[in-house]
Amino acid sequence: MSLSKLFDLTGKRAAIIGGGSGIGEAVAIGAAQLGADVAVLDANEEAARRVAAGIGTHAHAAALDIRDAAAVRSALDGLAHARGGLDILVCTPSINVRKPILAYEEDEFDRVVDLNLKGSFNALQAAGRVMTRQGGGSIVIFSSIRAQVVEPGQSVYAMTKAGIVQLVRAAAAEFGRYGVRVNAVAPGVVETPLTAPIKADADWYAAYANKSVLQRWARADEMVGPTLFLASDAASYVTGTILFADGGWTAADGRFTPPGM
């Protein structure tokens, strides 16, 4: 294959769940720019339609709540039937309730686990059924640096993101013989609607910026390259891996610079 074609998604049929805003929106736009036919799926149908309209003729939109397993199966089966297959599935949605373990309420626990972990499982399972039948495809699920490092108030969110890592590894092991690759992207701190409350607090925003070795937050569009690398033929021998796109957050364990450095 020509190196110039490694990242080309022309003719690929992609479904971007969470495509109505944030990272998902950026990925949907990026996939279309690389030639993919993009289905923008989001719990907020109006947002999904806005993104699809901005992309143009190679995109369409639909409402999808990944907590509903039957709805996810129906949506992805329907896309595959209508378009003759499904080559790429990217799933980005998650929520966080920042509270100490001892203060967590049962309904809060259920909300975070239901969307982040069960929802990701539903999307992966439904895409896996389509792709294993057709004999190929790429699934990218979003984890986080919180799968590896935590701070107070991140218990349940971190638990779900660590669970996604093992889910991706298990799916890669099971789907590989069918030519289906499964990977995860683990962002650091990214400017999205999910992190808006942090950005609104100047001290909190600065603390997170300084934790990255690049000393800044990521933009949502900076997650497009890592995601579409995993989705593309450039990553044809990459499966079961977690790509940390975190500005070096998990690489450095301290901020002190020794004398003379």
The 8 nearest C-alpha neighbors of each residue, nearest first, counted from 0:
[[1, 2, 4, 5, 3, 232, 233, 6],
 [2, 0, 3, 4, 5, 6, 7, 233],
 [1, 3, 4, 5, 0, 6, 233, 7],
 [2, 4, 1, 5, 6, 7, 0, 233],
 [3, 5, 7, 2, 1, 6, 0, 232],
 [6, 4, 233, 232, 2, 7, 3, 231],
 [5, 7, 231, 4, 233, 8, 232, 228],
 [8, 6, 4, 33, 5, 9, 34, 231],
 [9, 7, 34, 35, 33, 11, 10, 6],
 [8, 10, 34, 35, 11, 7, 33, 36],
 [9, 11, 35, 8, 12, 34, 36, 7],
 [12, 10, 35, 8, 9, 86, 36, 13],
 [11, 13, 36, 86, 85, 35, 87, 37],
 [14, 12, 87, 37, 88, 86, 36, 38],
 [13, 15, 38, 88, 37, 87, 39, 16],
 [16, 14, 89, 39, 18, 40, 27, 88],
 [17, 15, 40, 90, 18, 41, 89, 91],
 [16, 18, 41, 23, 92, 91, 19, 40],
 [17, 19, 23, 24, 39, 16, 15, 20],
 [18, 20, 47, 46, 24, 17, 41, 50],
 [21, 19, 24, 18, 23, 22, 17, 46],
 [22, 20, 191, 24, 23, 219, 25, 192],
 [21, 23, 219, 25, 24, 26, 20, 222],
 [24, 22, 18, 17, 26, 25, 21, 20],
 [23, 25, 18, 20, 27, 19, 21, 26],
 [24, 26, 22, 28, 220, 23, 27, 29],
 [27, 25, 29, 223, 23, 28, 24, 30],
 [28, 26, 24, 30, 29, 25, 18, 15],
 [27, 29, 31, 25, 26, 30, 32, 24],
 [28, 30, 26, 32, 31, 27, 25, 33],
 [31, 29, 33, 27, 32, 35, 28, 26],
 [30, 32, 35, 34, 28, 33, 29, 37],
 [31, 33, 29, 34, 30, 28, 35, 54],
 [34, 32, 30, 8, 31, 7, 35, 29],
 [35, 33, 9, 8, 31, 32, 10, 30],
 [36, 34, 31, 11, 8, 9, 30, 10],
 [35, 37, 57, 12, 58, 13, 11, 31],
 [38, 36, 58, 13, 35, 14, 39, 31],
 [37, 39, 14, 59, 60, 58, 40, 15],
 [40, 38, 60, 18, 15, 47, 59, 37],
 [41, 39, 16, 61, 18, 62, 63, 60],
 [40, 42, 17, 43, 63, 62, 19, 47],
 [41, 43, 63, 64, 62, 44, 40, 17],
 [44, 42, 41, 46, 45, 62, 47, 19],
 [45, 43, 62, 47, 46, 61, 42, 41],
 [44, 46, 48, 47, 43, 49, 19, 62],
 [47, 45, 19, 49, 44, 48, 43, 50],
 [48, 46, 19, 44, 50, 49, 45, 60],
 [47, 49, 51, 60, 45, 46, 50, 52],
 [48, 50, 46, 52, 47, 51, 45, 53],
 [49, 51, 53, 47, 52, 48, 19, 54],
 [52, 50, 48, 54, 58, 59, 53, 49],
 [53, 51, 49, 55, 54, 50, 48, 58],
 [52, 54, 50, 51, 55, 49, 28, 48],
 [53, 55, 51, 52, 58, 28, 50, 57],
 [56, 54, 52, 53, 57, 58, 51, 59],
 [55, 57, 58, 54, 59, 52, 51, 36],
 [58, 56, 36, 55, 37, 31, 54, 59],
 [59, 57, 37, 51, 56, 38, 36, 55],
 [58, 60, 38, 51, 39, 37, 57, 61],
 [59, 61, 39, 48, 47, 38, 40, 51],
 [62, 60, 40, 44, 63, 39, 47, 41],
 [61, 63, 44, 41, 42, 40, 43, 64],
 [64, 62, 42, 41, 40, 65, 61, 71],
 [63, 65, 42, 66, 67, 41, 62, 70],
 [66, 64, 118, 67, 71, 63, 121, 68],
 [65, 67, 118, 64, 114, 68, 113, 117],
 [68, 66, 65, 70, 69, 64, 71, 118],
 [69, 67, 71, 121, 70, 66, 72, 65],
 [70, 68, 72, 71, 67, 73, 74, 121],
 [69, 71, 73, 67, 68, 72, 74, 63],
 [72, 70, 74, 68, 73, 69, 65, 75],
 [73, 71, 125, 69, 75, 70, 74, 76],
 [72, 74, 70, 76, 71, 75, 77, 69],
 [75, 73, 77, 71, 72, 76, 70, 78],
 [74, 76, 78, 77, 72, 73, 79, 71],
 [77, 75, 79, 73, 78, 74, 72, 80],
 [76, 78, 80, 74, 75, 79, 73, 81],
 [79, 77, 75, 81, 80, 76, 82, 74],
 [78, 80, 84, 85, 76, 82, 83, 77],
 [79, 81, 77, 83, 78, 82, 76, 84],
 [82, 80, 78, 79, 83, 77, 84, 76],
 [83, 81, 79, 84, 80, 78, 12, 85],
 [82, 84, 80, 79, 81, 85, 78, 12],
 [83, 85, 79, 82, 80, 86, 12, 133],
 [86, 84, 79, 12, 87, 13, 130, 136],
 [85, 87, 136, 12, 11, 13, 137, 84],
 [88, 86, 13, 137, 136, 138, 85, 14],
 [87, 89, 138, 14, 13, 15, 139, 137],
 [90, 88, 139, 15, 140, 138, 16, 14],
 [89, 91, 16, 140, 15, 141, 92, 139],
 [90, 92, 141, 17, 23, 16, 140, 89],
 [93, 91, 17, 90, 115, 16, 94, 114],
 [92, 94, 115, 114, 91, 95, 111, 193],
 [95, 93, 111, 115, 193, 96, 114, 92],
 [94, 96, 156, 97, 111, 93, 193, 153],
 [95, 97, 98, 107, 94, 111, 156, 153],
 [98, 96, 152, 153, 95, 99, 156, 154],
 [97, 99, 152, 96, 103, 102, 100, 153],
 [98, 100, 152, 102, 101, 103, 151, 97],
 [101, 99, 103, 102, 98, 154, 152, 155],
 [100, 102, 99, 103, 98, 104, 152, 154],
 [101, 103, 99, 100, 98, 104, 152, 105],
 [104, 102, 100, 101, 98, 99, 105, 107],
 [103, 105, 107, 106, 108, 102, 101, 109],
 [106, 104, 108, 107, 109, 103, 110, 102],
 [105, 107, 109, 108, 104, 110, 103, 111],
 [108, 106, 110, 104, 109, 105, 111, 103],
 [107, 109, 105, 106, 111, 110, 112, 104],
 [108, 110, 106, 112, 107, 111, 113, 105],
 [111, 109, 107, 113, 108, 112, 106, 114],
 [112, 110, 108, 113, 109, 114, 115, 94],
 [113, 111, 116, 109, 115, 114, 110, 108],
 [114, 112, 117, 110, 111, 109, 115, 116],
 [113, 115, 118, 112, 111, 66, 117, 116],
 [116, 114, 93, 112, 118, 111, 119, 113],
 [117, 115, 112, 119, 159, 118, 114, 113],
 [116, 118, 113, 120, 119, 114, 121, 115],
 [119, 117, 65, 114, 66, 121, 120, 116],
 [118, 120, 122, 116, 121, 117, 115, 123],
 [119, 121, 117, 123, 118, 122, 124, 116],
 [122, 120, 118, 124, 68, 119, 123, 125],
 [123, 121, 119, 125, 120, 124, 126, 118],
 [122, 124, 120, 126, 121, 125, 127, 119],
 [123, 125, 127, 121, 122, 126, 120, 128],
 [124, 126, 72, 128, 122, 127, 123, 121],
 [127, 125, 129, 123, 128, 124, 130, 122],
 [126, 128, 124, 130, 125, 129, 123, 131],
 [127, 129, 125, 126, 131, 130, 124, 132],
 [130, 128, 126, 132, 127, 131, 133, 125],
 [131, 129, 133, 127, 132, 135, 136, 128],
 [130, 132, 134, 177, 133, 128, 129, 127],
 [133, 131, 130, 129, 134, 128, 177, 135],
 [132, 134, 130, 131, 135, 129, 84, 136],
 [135, 133, 131, 177, 132, 178, 130, 179],
 [136, 134, 178, 179, 130, 133, 177, 131],
 [135, 137, 86, 179, 130, 87, 180, 138],
 [136, 138, 180, 87, 230, 179, 181, 86],
 [139, 137, 181, 88, 87, 89, 180, 182],
 [140, 138, 89, 182, 183, 181, 88, 90],
 [141, 139, 183, 90, 89, 91, 182, 142],
 [142, 140, 184, 91, 183, 185, 90, 143],
 [141, 143, 185, 160, 184, 163, 183, 140],
 [144, 142, 185, 145, 186, 146, 160, 187],
 [143, 145, 146, 187, 185, 147, 186, 148],
 [146, 144, 157, 148, 143, 147, 149, 160],
 [145, 147, 161, 160, 144, 157, 143, 148],
 [146, 148, 145, 144, 149, 161, 249, 157],
 [149, 147, 145, 144, 146, 150, 249, 157],
 [150, 148, 145, 153, 157, 147, 151, 154],
 [149, 151, 153, 152, 148, 154, 145, 157],
 [152, 150, 153, 99, 149, 154, 98, 97],
 [151, 153, 98, 99, 97, 154, 150, 100],
 [154, 152, 156, 151, 157, 97, 150, 155],
 [155, 153, 157, 156, 152, 158, 100, 151],
 [154, 156, 158, 157, 153, 159, 108, 111],
 [155, 157, 159, 158, 153, 154, 95, 160],
 [158, 156, 145, 160, 154, 146, 155, 159],
 [157, 159, 155, 161, 156, 160, 154, 162],
 [160, 158, 162, 156, 116, 157, 161, 115],
 [159, 161, 142, 146, 163, 157, 162, 158],
 [162, 160, 146, 164, 158, 163, 159, 157],
 [161, 163, 159, 160, 165, 164, 166, 158],
 [162, 164, 166, 160, 161, 165, 167, 142],
 [165, 163, 161, 167, 162, 166, 168, 142],
 [164, 166, 168, 162, 167, 163, 169, 161],
 [165, 167, 163, 169, 164, 168, 170, 162],
 [168, 166, 170, 164, 165, 169, 182, 181],
 [169, 167, 239, 165, 171, 170, 166, 172],
 [168, 170, 172, 166, 171, 167, 165, 173],
 [171, 169, 173, 167, 172, 168, 174, 166],
 [172, 170, 181, 239, 168, 174, 169, 173],
 [171, 173, 169, 170, 175, 174, 168, 239],
 [172, 174, 170, 171, 175, 169, 176, 177],
 [175, 173, 171, 179, 177, 176, 170, 172],
 [176, 174, 178, 179, 177, 171, 172, 173],
 [175, 177, 178, 174, 173, 179, 172, 131],
 [178, 176, 134, 175, 131, 174, 179, 135],
 [177, 179, 135, 175, 176, 134, 180, 136],
 [180, 178, 135, 136, 175, 174, 177, 137],
 [179, 181, 137, 238, 171, 175, 138, 136],
 [182, 180, 138, 171, 238, 239, 137, 167],
 [183, 181, 139, 239, 240, 238, 167, 241],
 [184, 182, 140, 241, 139, 141, 142, 242],
 [183, 185, 242, 141, 241, 142, 243, 186],
 [186, 184, 143, 243, 142, 144, 242, 244],
 [187, 185, 244, 245, 143, 243, 144, 184],
 [186, 188, 245, 144, 189, 244, 143, 248],
 [187, 189, 216, 217, 186, 190, 245, 207],
 [190, 188, 217, 216, 218, 191, 219, 187],
 [189, 191, 218, 194, 219, 217, 216, 188],
 [192, 190, 21, 193, 194, 189, 195, 219],
 [191, 193, 195, 194, 21, 190, 20, 196],
 [194, 192, 191, 195, 94, 196, 95, 190],
 [193, 195, 191, 197, 192, 196, 190, 198],
 [194, 196, 198, 192, 197, 193, 199, 191],
 [197, 195, 199, 198, 194, 200, 193, 192],
 [198, 196, 199, 200, 195, 194, 204, 203],
 [197, 199, 204, 195, 200, 196, 194, 201],
 [198, 200, 196, 197, 201, 195, 204, 203],
 [201, 199, 203, 198, 197, 202, 204, 196],
 [202, 200, 204, 203, 205, 199, 198, 197],
 [203, 201, 205, 204, 200, 206, 207, 197],
 [202, 204, 206, 200, 205, 201, 197, 207],
 [203, 205, 198, 201, 207, 202, 206, 197],
 [204, 206, 208, 202, 207, 203, 209, 201],
 [207, 205, 203, 209, 208, 204, 202, 210],
 [206, 208, 210, 209, 204, 205, 203, 211],
 [209, 207, 215, 214, 205, 216, 206, 210],
 [208, 210, 214, 206, 211, 207, 205, 215],
 [211, 209, 207, 208, 248, 206, 212, 214],
 [210, 212, 248, 214, 213, 209, 246, 247],
 [211, 213, 214, 247, 246, 248, 210, 209],
 [212, 214, 211, 215, 246, 247, 209, 208],
 [215, 213, 209, 208, 211, 212, 210, 216],
 [214, 216, 208, 213, 211, 209, 217, 207],
 [215, 217, 208, 189, 188, 218, 190, 214],
 [218, 216, 189, 188, 190, 221, 219, 215],
 [217, 219, 220, 221, 190, 189, 216, 222],
 [218, 220, 22, 221, 222, 21, 189, 190],
 [219, 221, 25, 222, 223, 218, 22, 26],
 [222, 220, 219, 218, 223, 217, 224, 225],
 [221, 223, 220, 225, 224, 219, 226, 22],
 [222, 224, 26, 226, 220, 221, 225, 227],
 [223, 225, 227, 226, 222, 228, 221, 220],
 [226, 224, 228, 222, 223, 227, 229, 244],
 [227, 225, 223, 229, 228, 224, 222, 230],
 [226, 228, 230, 229, 224, 225, 231, 223],
 [227, 229, 225, 231, 226, 230, 224, 233],
 [230, 228, 234, 227, 226, 231, 225, 182],
 [229, 231, 227, 137, 228, 87, 226, 139],
 [232, 230, 228, 233, 6, 229, 227, 234],
 [231, 233, 235, 234, 5, 6, 230, 228],
 [232, 234, 5, 231, 235, 6, 228, 229],
 [235, 233, 237, 232, 229, 236, 231, 228],
 [234, 236, 232, 233, 237, 231, 180, 229],
 [237, 235, 234, 238, 233, 180, 232, 229],
 [238, 236, 234, 235, 240, 239, 180, 229],
 [239, 237, 180, 181, 240, 182, 171, 236],
 [238, 240, 168, 171, 182, 181, 167, 241],
 [241, 239, 182, 238, 242, 183, 237, 168],
 [240, 242, 183, 184, 182, 243, 185, 239],
 [241, 243, 184, 185, 183, 244, 240, 225],
 [242, 244, 185, 245, 186, 184, 241, 144],
 [245, 243, 186, 185, 246, 242, 187, 184],
 [244, 246, 187, 186, 247, 248, 243, 188],
 [247, 245, 211, 248, 213, 244, 212, 187],
 [246, 248, 250, 212, 245, 249, 211, 251],
 [249, 247, 211, 245, 246, 250, 251, 210],
 [248, 250, 247, 251, 144, 245, 252, 148],
 [251, 249, 247, 248, 252, 212, 246, 245],
 [250, 252, 249, 253, 248, 247, 212, 254],
 [253, 251, 250, 254, 249, 248, 210, 255],
 [254, 252, 251, 255, 210, 256, 250, 212],
 [253, 255, 256, 252, 210, 251, 209, 212],
 [256, 254, 253, 257, 258, 252, 251, 260],
 [255, 257, 254, 260, 258, 259, 253, 251],
 [256, 258, 260, 255, 259, 254, 253, 252],
 [259, 257, 260, 256, 255, 254, 253, 252],
 [258, 260, 257, 256, 255, 254, 253, 251],
 [259, 258, 257, 256, 255, 254, 253, 212]]
